[in-house]
Structures are given as C-alpha cells and as structure tokens.
Amino acid sequence: MNAPVFATLGCRLNAYETEAMKELAEGAGLSNAVIVNTCAVTAEAVRKAKQEIRRLSRENPGAPIIVTGCAAQTEPETFAAMAEVTRVIGNHEKMQAETWSGLAVPDLIGSTEKVQVDDIMSVRETAGHLIDGFGRHRAYVQVQNGCDHRCTFCIIPYGRGNSRSVPAGVVVEQIKRLVDKGFLEVVLTGVDLTSWGADLPGEPRLGDLVMRILRLVPDLPRLRISSIDSIEADDNLMLAIATEPRLMPHLHLSLQAGDDMILKRMKRRHLRDDAIAFCQEARRLRPDIVFGADIIAGFPTETEEMFANSIRLITDCDLTFLHVFPFSPRKGTPAARMPQLKGPEIKSRAARLRAEGDAALVRHLAAQEGVTHQILMESARMGRTAQFTEVDFAADQPEGQIVSARITGRNETRLKA
C-alpha cells in the first residue's frame, strides 16, 4: 500500500488545509490515491489545475484521482467531465472525517456518486480540524474562512462560503501547543481575516484576537498577520501595531486598484485616499513597517489614466512586495459581464506593474544595508527578517532559530548577511 499523493495549488490556506487532509486521509486508511487541492482565483488557476490532474494521472497510472478545493467547489462539472477524475469533493466535505472514510473503501472508482459538493453558503461553522505545526519553522493557524463581501471580480466566496470564525479560546490553545512544540513564529490566516469575530458572541475584532494571543501566550516571540483589508482595521489592531513589538511589522493589503472609479466598479469598500491614509498612519505608529499588496491589472473599463493611478499607489503607499494579477473574467461574477480590455493590453499593464513592484523591492533592500535584523532561519542559509524580507547567509546558521545579523549586501530580491 502506498501513501496518498497530495498536490496543492493556490493560497496558503489551501496549503494549510492540505496538511489537515493528510491527517484525515491517514486516519481513514486511504492509500493509493491522488488528491488535488485546486484554486479558482483566476481562469489560469483552473487551467493549471486541469494540467496538474493530467500530469498526476500519467505519473500514477491506475490510482484514483480525487479533486477538491475552490475550483472543485465552483466548477464541479468541469472536473467531473475529466476522464482522469474519480471523485470531486467540495471545500466543506474535504474537512470532514466521514468523507475520507467513504473514500477509503476498496472499490473507490465504482462507489457512490462522482460529485460530492454541497451548498457552501449553507455552512455555518468553521472546520474544527486543527493541525499543530504546518510549516517547518513558521506555523500557520487558520482563524477564519469564507467571505461575506461580493467584490465584482471575485469567485472565492462561492468557493469558500460566508465568513466563519474560530473562537479566540480555540486559537489561543492551539498557539500554546505550537509554542510548546518549539515554533517561534505563528501566522494567522484566513480568507477575509479582518472579518474575524463578526459571527462570534460580542462581535470581537481581529485586534482583540491579536492582543489576546500576545497577552495569553507570552512565550510566543513572533506573531504575524497575513492578508488584511485595511479599511476594516480596528482600533485594537492599530494599538497592537503601535505597542506590540512581537507583532511583526509586515502587512499584506488587499488593495486591488489605485483608482476610485475602478474601486467602485470592483465594489471595494475603500477609496484610494483610504489606502494611503492607512499606510501613513500605520507607518507613523510603527516606522519600520512594510506593506505588500494585491493589485489587479486590466480590470474592465480601466483606462490608461486609471491604470496610472494604480502605478502611483506603489509610491503613495510605499509598497514593498507586490502581487500582480492580470484580470481574468470568472464566469458568474459581475465583472465578467463588463466591457473587457484586450488580452495584450492586460498583459502589458501587468508587466508594467510588476516592473514597478520590482523597483520598489530593490529600494527596500537597499535601505536595509548596514542594518542589524532579527532573522528567523528557514534553512541553514536562508531566513526572513521581521519585515518578511528574505536573507541569504554565507555560513550555516541554526535552522528554526532567530539570529541577529547585520545586512552586508543584496541582490535583486534578497538581502545578504
């Protein structure tokens, strides 16, 4: 019997859930199967998922192939129609132990229906299956899932469902276990992280969770937040940024565009000036903070002038790490019905945004030369600063430990120490 083969596409949350599925599959005794955890954020992501399924089918002849994740949730018929696919299971089903028990039957290929995908919008609880130790030296903790907002370009709420939060007490207990296992850094993850708490008694906010973790887990050296919606940053989150050195000075912002008209057509909840004001205030409170951001290139109706506003946002917000997405129409979303730009123009704008992002990273790296940083080592010769900047070392360092080192140089993407 061979252990199942897992393949993960897409976001960090998907990677987290793959680790949980591995435990569930092992507990059910599943073997000789291939599980593909898909992403639906763009049409290209779905194309890559189908490509990965075909590749894994060639490499694992005769093995049943189980497809799950956001693309399986939003387009189950697409994957059910593939000859290589044995079973399609939804995002809720993939986190249930009984699903994996059913998949472990000897005659999986001929058993039950091919598609097990229920209405994700009816799910009210967050999956209780917690894993202790995803990541070798940095642990990721899922505290939220789903999204209540309906941005016009986004298919993810239909793959993840409405927002659900993990109670603070459960989060704290998991982080205590992770610290006991030796993890020095914990990252809070979710689909719409700043909506955490809205469905819990008393409607706490993300800042309340952050402050509670830092207070109740004093032995945790580093707490990091993944992507947030800056317009939803609450007072306690800003207080933590200002007063808690154990909260890492790096935030990834879901900005998406720098032009007010495009932001309105995206149905975002902030305007350009809101993003700039947040970055200025966060930097006033924590001068060493750095920002990453998601920006979409070539959204429908975007003119050259509108696109120029997104380019300028890199400087106006002093962004350091840019994630650029060429606009991709997703069937069923309002943006797919808007007047579309031509493919070459979208591709050109994405390239220009990436070039500006690369230049911003170089400026950040140049400013670090001569500075001493506390660096969490991810391997013998590579670690990350508190700002999440990668650092290469000339000599071996203790893996999983935080070392103090002076930055001596850089290349185009990393620091040297």
Buried (B, 14 or more C-beta within 10 A) or exposed (E): EEEBBBBBBBBBBBBBBBBBBBBBBEEBEBEBBBBBBBBBBBBEBBEBBBEBBBEBBEEBEEBBBBBBBBBBBBBBEBBBEBEBBBBBBBBBBBBBEEBBBBBBBEEBEEBEEBBBBBEBEEBEEBBEBBBBEBBEBBBBBBBBBBBEBEBBBBBBBBBBBBBBBBBBEBBBBBBBBBBEEEBBBBBBBBBBBBBBBBBBEEEBBBBBBBBBBBEBBEEBBBBBBBBBBBBBBBEBBBBBBEEBEBBBBBBBBBBBBBBBBBBEBBBBEBBBEBBBBBBEBBBEBBEEBBBBBBBBBBBBEBEEEBBEBBBBBBEBBBBBBBBBBBBBBBEEBBBBEBEBBEEEBBBBBBEBBBEBBEEBBBEBBEEBEEEEBEBBBBBEBBBBBBBBBBBBBEEEBEBBEBBEBEBEBBEEEBBBB
